[in-house]
Every structure is written in structure tokens, then in C-alpha cells.
Amino acid sequence: MARNTQNQRVDAVNIFADKRAPRGHEGSVWTFKQFCEACDTPGAESIQAVLAASATIGFSLYARQDRRLHRITLNDRSVIFRTIEQALDTLADVPHLAHEIAIDTTNW
């Protein structure tokens, strides 16, 4: 019997994204660019940043709009921050983002 000797790359960030997701109605996946554009759309429902904390990975970024929770990606990978400071520095540049940022510590 032939044995598979090739190491397959495991993308743990995306495989376990659904297990780390904060509670809420599942929305579509947004790229970071779509996230910024949605925040800057006149008359749109307010968008809140949600950080899902994980002791092993860091903080995954989600967006909550109109009771829907959207996972945010960049280059087809979940947006992950190692620290709160990194998240705040990045989110400071997102126009018209809701003033409150939620941190879900369910998986901490």
C-alpha cells in the first residue's frame, strides 16, 4: 500500500473559524476592503467590529451589521490580530465604524 509522504498544509485559522465565531446570525464573508467600504456607505446600518478571542491564535475580526455577523478576510485568510493594540491601530483607520468594539471571550 502506498503511503502519502507529502505534508499537506493545514490552514487552522480557516478550518476552525466557525468554532471561534462569536454568536450571532451568520452573514457572508467580507474581505477587509468590503468591510471598509460597508462602513463608509452613506445611510447604511451601523457596523460594529467584533473580536473573537482565542488564547492560541489571537483575535479574529468579525463585523456585526443588522444582526448579521460577517467574518473578515484578507487574501482569503481570516484577519487575525495578536494583540488588542494591533486591532485598535487597524480599526482606527476604518471610516464610520461604530464606537463600541465587542470582544467575545467564549473561546479564551
Secondary structure, DSSP 4 states (H G I P E B T S, - for coil): -----SPPPP-HHHHTHHHHPPSSEE---EEHHHHHHHHT-TTPPPEEEEEEEETTTEEEEEEEETTEEEEEEETTEE-EESSHHHHHHHHTTSTT--S--EEE-TT-
